[in-house]
Amino acid sequence: MNRYRALEELDIEFKEAESAWLEAQDDAGLSDQEKQQFLSRLHQCLEKRKAHISTHWSDPAYYEDGKMRKLVVD
């Protein structure tokens, strides 16, 4: 798998975790501990993405016109 595809997958994972966290925040049926688990997953996804970018920041595949490419994840 190429590194850019790996970053796209990390972005998808992050968006899913973010969505789950936003839903969990407003769910009165969840305990604080359960909500903390959603927040922890979101944080882990962010850290994995950050580590990937830190490792591969110089890869030209991540840049377009001198700026880091923006990924669109729906």
Beta strands, then each sheet from edge to edge (+ up, - down):
strand 1: 63-64
strand 2: 67-68
sheet 1: 1+ 2-
end
